[in-house]
């Protein structure tokens, strides 16, 4: 093999390597942008879920206030405070 054909072979190999590397860089940048876009969507979704979570916590605290529970117990279940003669102290 002559020196000229070796040089052409090396040049062809290097050209293919450069083109392959360029394509890989473009693909990596494209994937990076896709992943960043997905990350941004997930951050928006997380923020919306955190707002919902806060709202649900407030709603739960509202539904479980002592006055509401007592009112429902009296109205729906007929519960009442015991009379003094109905109270028994149990000791061991």
N, C-alpha and C positions, 0 to 999 in steps of 0.2 A: 504494500500500500504506500502510495506516495505521500509526501508531506502535505501536498495541496489537498488531497482527498481526506486526510486526517483533519486538516483545518476545517474543511467543509462539514465533516461529520461532527466535530466539536461545536462548530457554529450552529448547526441544525439542532443539536442536542440542547445547547444553551438557549436557543430561540424557543424551543418547545418548553423548556423549564421556566423561562420568563413568562410565556403565555399562560402556562398552568398556574404559576404563582399569582399572576394578575387575576385570573378567573377565581382562584381561591380567596383572594383578598376581597373581590367584589361580592362573592357569596357570603363571606364572613361579615362584611359590613351590612349586607341586606338582612341577614339573620339577627344581627345586633339591633338594627332598627325595628324589626318585627318584635323582638323581645322587649325592647324599651316601650313600644306602643302597648303591648300586652301589660307590662308593668303599670303604665299610666292608667289603663282601664281598671286594673285590679285595685289600685290606690283609690280611685273614685268609688268603686264598689265598697271597699273597706270603710271609707268615710261615711257612705250612706248607711251601711250596717251599724256603724258606731252611733249615728244619729238615732236610728231605730232602737238600738239597745238602750240609749239614754231615755228615750220616750217610754219604752216599755218598763224601765225601772221606776220612772215617775208614776206611771199608771199602776204598777203593782203596789207601790207604797200608798197610793190613793185608795185602792181597793182593800188594802189590809189595815187601814187605820183602826184603832181600838174602838172608837165611837161607832164606826160603821159595822164592825163585827158584833158589837154588843147590841146595836139596834136590830140587826138581822136575827140574832139569837133570840131576842125578846119577841120579835114579830113572827118569824117563821117557825121557830122551834118552841115557843112558849116558855123560854127560860126566864128565870127571875132570881133575884138575890134571896138567899134563904132567910127565914125568920130566925130570930135569936134562939128560940127553943128547938129549932131544927139543926143547929150546929152542934157537932160532937167533936171533942178533942180526943184523939187517939194517942196513947203513949205506950211505949214498949217496955 
